[in-house]
């Protein structure tokens, strides 16, 4: 336990302090713009009984001549809810006033720029992942929302599509709809929103925020990183304290029937779709199922029979990397409603380029003329914890990031597993990386058995030609840093390669 001398404490002029009693022991509560500490009085020293980030404070208030602080701190190696109950010594009017002012200042620091006590609709898929989502929510997460004095309305989903049904009629009075699941429930919610006559209004006003509870939790990982994004307690803190962040969506429209669904994460074809949909029966294994599916797919590396056309692609990887490293992040604000009235009913935007002819001779459209092992078209950097597929994708950059992987040697494809967490597949010659606003994928001839799979955010769609188009900044979520996660290791490698050319 750290020991701090009284003189050292006195020298910290940025701290706001309050003397209290905790379990009858003289104690100092203090906070700075970054840290809150509980210091117990010894004979000549103050011993740090607790220290955590001030952003982890959920609530602080004066009650019955005492103070109650609810916060998150590390206990037994994991972020956990902690309650500090303190008494005000000699609680006269002046001391009560001092305590009121101290707690008000603490709350102001803890919620800087954020409205406390948000109102949430929470959907929990009780069978998600390994079937632990309900238990984790009830025992670990619900108490945190309650400690933060959030208003919560919880529904445990009962059937496929339940999330879409709820989202289609959700009142606009909620700050966010929260999903405790994998990536399937956010997909349902987003497509439920898209069905509404006031779709743009609800997307602009109600955030969609994930809590990791499934075998695939890429949405949460992209908001909070591969470590914190898998911690349901940290994800709960993000829901309570995160700042609004605008994210791109993409419409995926079948060319024959013009039926549309919306993607927030990625659209996959070839090996990446097959390993996802083809391992549905292994959900109990968690993310390990994706590795098994990938290894199984390496048995047959023959090209998939697919035609891909891309509208005005940006395909120079060196140029793409330089822009990512040097250009400022996109400055994206929520879509302005065409009527100027934030309460008006405005439907989803129509794909702008869907009626364009992509035949050869149209200079705006380019056909990819190499063999294809898999296709990934992404809207966030990570597609799984260990797969940084789109390392230069930024929030609201208005681009679909497209990977077209040529068949390569099995050794190279195996090495891709090791390279995946760092995003280093970006640098492979067989890994074609482009940015575009729209693309089309069409099956050619009859597919081999087990290869007739297209997937949108991990959900299977009909195996027929489709048009995919980005819709900039349409999705609202919360993030602690208002950016999507890309590790420094990729940035350093990109800088190294740029300096050596």
DODOLO-287403 format. One record per residue (C-alpha): residue in one letter; x, y, z. Coordinates in steps of 0.5 Angstrom, whole numbers, padded with zeros to 4 digits, always signed. Each point is the difference from the previous one (the first is absolute). Example, Ala and Ser with C-alpha at 12.3 -4.5 7.8 and 13.67 -1.06 7.14 Angstrom:
2
A+0025-0009+0016
S+0002+0007-0002
//
This chain:
501
X+0000+0000+0000
X+0003+0007-0002
X+0002+0004+0006
X+0000+0008-0001
X+0002+0005+0005
X-0004+0006+0002
X+0005+0005-0003
X-0001-0004-0007
X-0007+0001+0001
X+0000+0007+0002
X+0004+0002-0006
X-0005-0003-0005
X-0004+0007-0001
X-0004-0003-0006
X-0004-0005+0005
X-0006+0002+0003
X-0001-0003+0007
X-0005-0002+0005
X+0001-0003+0007
X-0005-0005+0002
X+0000-0006+0004
X+0000-0007-0003
X-0002-0006+0005
X+0002+0005+0006
X+0007+0001-0003
X+0002+0007-0002
X+0000+0000-0008
X+0002+0005-0005
X-0004+0000-0007
X+0003+0004-0006
X+0000+0000-0007
X+0003+0004-0006
X-0002+0000-0007
X+0003-0007-0001
X+0000-0004+0007
X-0005-0001+0006
X+0004-0003+0006
X-0002-0002+0007
X+0005+0001+0005
X+0000-0003+0007
X+0003+0004+0006
X+0006-0003+0003
X+0005+0002+0005
X+0004+0005-0004
X-0002-0003-0007
X-0006+0000-0005
X-0001-0007-0003
X-0004-0001-0006
X-0005-0004+0001
X-0003+0001-0007
X+0002+0003-0007
X-0004+0000-0006
X-0001+0005-0006
X-0005+0005+0001
X-0004-0002-0006
X-0001-0006+0004
X-0005+0004+0005
X-0007-0002-0002
X-0004+0004+0006
X+0002+0004+0006
X-0005+0003+0005
X-0001+0003+0007
X-0005-0004+0004
X-0002-0001+0007
X+0007+0004+0003
X+0004-0004-0005
X+0002-0001-0007
X-0001-0006-0004
X+0005-0001-0006
X-0001-0005-0006
X+0005-0002-0004
X+0004-0005-0004
X+0007-0002+0002
X+0004-0006-0001
X-0001-0006+0005
X+0003-0007-0001
X+0003+0002-0006
X-0007+0002-0003
X-0004+0007-0001
X-0005-0001+0005
X-0006+0005+0004
X+0003+0003+0006
X-0004+0004+0005
X+0003+0005+0005
X-0004+0002+0006
X+0003+0005+0004
X-0003+0004+0006
X+0001+0008+0001
X+0004+0002+0006
X-0004+0004+0005
X-0006+0001-0006
X-0002+0008+0001
X-0002+0004-0005
X+0006+0002-0002
X+0003-0007-0001
X-0006-0002-0004
X+0001+0006-0005
X+0007-0002-0001
X-0002-0007-0001
X-0005+0002-0005
X+0004+0004-0004
X+0006-0005+0000
X-0005-0006-0003
X-0003+0005-0005
X+0007+0002-0002
X+0002-0008+0000
X-0006-0001-0005
X+0002+0006-0004
X+0007-0003-0001
X-0003-0007-0001
X-0005+0002-0005
X+0004+0005-0004
X-0004+0002-0006
X-0005-0006+0001
X-0007+0000+0003
X-0001-0005+0006
X-0005-0004+0001
X-0002-0003-0007
X-0006-0003-0002
X+0001-0007-0003
X-0004-0006-0004
X+0004-0006+0002
X-0001-0006-0004
X+0004-0007+0002
X+0000-0006-0004
X+0000-0005+0006
X+0003-0006-0005
X+0005+0004-0003
X+0007-0002-0001
X+0001-0006+0006
X-0006+0002+0003
X+0002+0004+0005
X-0002+0007-0002
X-0006+0000+0005
X+0004-0002+0006
X+0005+0005-0002
X-0005+0006-0001
X-0004-0002+0007
X+0006-0001+0004
X+0005+0005-0002
X-0003+0005-0005
X-0007+0002+0003
X+0003+0002+0006
X+0005+0005-0003
X-0006+0003-0004
X-0004+0001+0006
X+0006+0003+0004
X+0001+0005-0006
X-0007+0002+0001
X-0002-0002-0007
X-0007-0001-0002
X+0000-0007-0003
X-0006-0004-0003
X+0003-0007-0001
X-0003-0005-0005
X+0003-0007-0001
X-0001-0002-0007
X-0004-0007-0002
X+0001-0001-0007
X+0004+0002-0006
X-0002+0007-0003
X-0003+0002+0007
X+0005+0006+0000
X-0002+0002-0007
X-0008+0000+0003
X+0002+0004+0006
X+0004+0005-0004
X-0005+0001-0005
X-0005+0003+0005
X+0005+0003+0005
X-0002+0007+0003
X+0005+0005-0001
X+0001+0002+0007
X+0006-0005+0001
X+0007+0003+0000
X+0002-0007-0003
X-0002-0007-0001
X+0005-0005+0003
X+0001-0007-0002
X+0003-0006+0004
X+0002-0005-0005
X+0005-0001-0006
X-0001+0004-0006
X-0006-0003-0002
X-0005+0004+0004
X+0003+0007-0002
X-0001-0002-0007
X-0007-0002+0002
X-0001+0007+0003
X+0003+0004-0006
X-0005-0004-0005
X-0006+0002+0005
X+0002+0007+0000
X+0001+0000-0008
X-0007-0002-0001
X-0003+0006+0004
X-0003+0005-0004
X+0004+0005+0005
X+0006-0004-0001
X+0005+0006-0001
X-0003+0003+0006
X+0001-0006+0005
X+0007-0001-0003
X+0002+0007+0002
X-0003+0000+0007
X+0000-0007+0003
X+0007-0003+0000
X+0002-0008-0001
X+0005-0002+0005
X+0002-0007+0001
X+0002-0004+0006
X+0004-0007-0001
X-0004-0006+0001
X+0001-0004-0006
X+0005-0004-0004
X+0001+0006-0005
X+0001+0006+0004
X+0003+0005-0006
X-0004+0006+0001
X+0002+0000+0007
X+0007-0001-0001
X+0000+0006-0006
X-0002+0005+0005
X+0004-0002+0006
X+0006-0005-0002
X+0001-0007+0000
X+0001+0000+0007
X-0005+0005+0003
X-0005-0002-0005
X-0001-0007+0003
X-0001+0002+0007
X-0007+0001+0001
X+0001+0005+0006
X+0004+0005-0004
X-0005-0001-0006
X-0005+0002+0005
X+0004+0006+0002
X+0001+0002-0007
X-0008+0000+0000
X+0000+0004+0006
X+0005+0005-0002
X+0002-0001-0007
X+0000+0006-0005
X-0005+0000-0006
X+0004-0003-0006
X-0003+0000-0007
X+0002-0006-0004
X-0002-0002-0007
X-0005-0005-0003
X-0001-0003-0006
X-0006-0003-0004
X+0001-0007-0003
X-0006+0000-0006
X-0001-0006-0004
X+0000+0001-0007
X-0006-0004-0002
X-0005+0001+0005
X+0003+0007+0003
X-0001-0003+0007
X+0005+0004+0005
X+0003-0001+0006
X+0005+0004+0004
X+0007-0001+0002
X+0004+0003+0006
X+0006-0005+0000
X+0002-0003-0006
X-0003-0004-0006
X+0004-0007-0002
X+0000-0005-0006
X+0005-0006-0001
X+0004-0003+0005
X-0002+0006+0006
X-0007-0001-0001
X+0000-0008+0000
X+0004+0000+0006
X-0005+0004+0004
X-0006-0003-0003
X+0003-0007+0000
X+0002+0000+0007
X-0007+0002+0003
X-0001-0007+0004
X+0007+0002+0003
X-0003+0006+0004
X+0002-0003+0007
X+0007+0001-0002
X+0000+0007+0000
X+0005+0003-0005
X+0004-0006-0001
X-0005-0002-0005
X+0002+0005-0005
X+0007-0003+0000
X-0002-0007-0001
X-0005+0002-0006
X+0006+0004-0003
X+0005-0006+0001
X-0005-0004-0003
X-0001+0004-0006
X+0007+0000-0002
X-0001-0007-0002
X-0002+0002-0007
X+0003+0007-0002
X-0003+0000-0007
X-0003+0007-0002
X-0008+0002+0002
X-0004+0001-0006
X-0002+0007+0001
X+0000+0006-0004
X+0002+0007+0004
X-0001+0007-0003
X+0002+0006+0004
X-0002+0007-0001
X+0006+0005-0001
X+0005-0004+0005
X+0006+0003+0003
X+0005-0006+0000
X+0007+0003+0001
X+0001-0003+0007
X+0006+0004+0001
X-0004+0006-0001
X-0006-0003+0004
X+0005-0001+0006
X+0003+0007-0001
X-0007+0004+0001
X-0001-0004+0006
X+0006+0002+0003
X+0000+0007-0002
X-0007+0002-0001
X-0004+0003+0006
X-0006-0005+0002
X-0007+0002-0004
X-0004+0005+0004
X-0006-0003-0001
X-0007+0002+0003
X-0007-0003+0000
X-0004+0000-0006
X-0004+0006-0001
X-0007-0001-0001
X-0002+0002-0007
X-0006+0004+0003
X+0004+0003+0005
X-0005-0002+0006
X+0004-0005+0004
X-0007-0003+0002
X-0002-0001-0007
X-0002-0007-0003
X+0006-0002-0005
X+0001-0006-0003
X+0007-0004-0002
X+0004+0003-0005
X+0000-0003-0007
X+0006-0003-0003
X+0003+0005-0005
X+0003-0004-0005
X-0004-0006+0000
X-0003+0001-0007
X+0007+0002-0003
X+0003-0005-0006
X+0006-0004+0003
X+0001-0003-0007
X+0007+0001-0003
X+0001+0007-0004
X-0003+0003+0006
X+0006+0004+0003
X-0003+0000+0007
X+0000-0007+0001
X+0006-0005+0000
X-0001-0007+0000
X+0005-0004+0004
X+0004-0005-0004
X+0004-0005+0004
X-0002-0006+0004
X-0004+0001+0007
X+0001-0004+0006
X-0004+0004+0004
X-0004+0007+0000
X-0001+0005+0006
X-0003+0006-0001
X+0001+0004+0007
X-0003+0006+0004
X+0004-0001+0006
X+0007-0002+0001
X+0000-0007+0004
X-0005-0006-0002
X+0002-0004+0006
X+0005+0001+0006
X+0006-0003-0004
X-0002+0003-0007
X+0002+0007-0001
X-0003-0001-0008
X-0001+0008-0001
X+0006+0003+0004
X-0001+0007-0003
X-0007+0001+0000
X-0002+0006+0004
X-0007+0002+0003
X-0005+0003-0005
X+0006+0000-0005
X-0006-0001-0005
X+0004-0006-0004
X-0001-0007+0000
X+0006-0003+0001
X+0001-0006-0005
X+0005-0006+0001
X+0000-0005-0006
X+0005-0006+0002
X+0003-0004-0006
X+0001-0007+0001
X+0007-0001+0003
X+0005-0005+0003
X-0003-0004+0006
X+0006+0002+0004
X-0001+0008-0002
X-0008-0001+0002
X+0002-0004+0007
X+0005+0006+0001
X-0006+0005-0001
X-0003-0003+0007
X+0006+0003+0004
X+0000+0006-0004
X-0007+0001+0001
X+0000+0004+0007
X+0005+0005-0003
X-0003+0001-0006
X+0006-0002-0004
X-0004-0004-0005
X-0001+0007-0003
X+0007+0000-0003
X+0000-0007-0004
X+0000+0001-0007
X-0006-0005-0001
X-0004+0004+0005
X-0003+0005-0005
X-0003+0006+0005
X-0004+0006-0003
X-0005+0005+0002
X-0006+0001-0004
X-0007+0003+0001
X-0004-0006-0003
X+0001-0007-0003
X-0003-0006-0003
X+0001-0007+0001
X-0003-0005-0005
X+0000-0008+0000
X+0003-0003-0006
X-0003-0006-0002
X-0002-0006+0005
X+0004+0000+0006
X+0004-0005+0004
X-0004-0004+0005
X+0001+0005+0007
X+0002+0006-0004
X-0006+0003-0002
X+0000+0004+0006
X+0000+0008+0001
X-0001+0003+0007
X-0001+0007+0003
X+0002+0001+0007
X+0000-0007+0001
X-0007-0002-0003
X-0001-0004-0006
X-0003+0004-0006
X-0003-0003-0007
X+0006-0002-0004
X-0002+0004-0006
X+0003+0007-0003
X+0000+0006+0005
X+0002+0007+0000
X+0003+0003+0006
X+0001+0007+0002
X+0002+0005+0005
X-0004+0004+0004
X+0005+0005+0004
X-0001+0001+0007
X-0007-0003+0001
X+0001-0004+0006
X+0000+0003+0007
X+0004-0003+0005
X+0004+0001+0007
X+0008+0000+0000
X+0005+0002+0006
X+0004+0003-0005
X-0004+0002-0006
X+0004-0004-0005
X+0000-0007-0002
X+0006-0005+0003
X+0006-0001-0005
X+0007-0002+0004
X+0006+0004+0000
X+0004-0006-0002
X-0004+0000-0007
X+0002+0008+0000
X+0007-0001+0001
X+0001-0006-0005
X-0004+0005-0005
X+0005+0006+0002
X+0006-0005-0001
X-0002-0002-0007
X-0002+0007-0002
X+0007+0002+0002
X+0004-0005-0003
X-0003+0001-0007
//
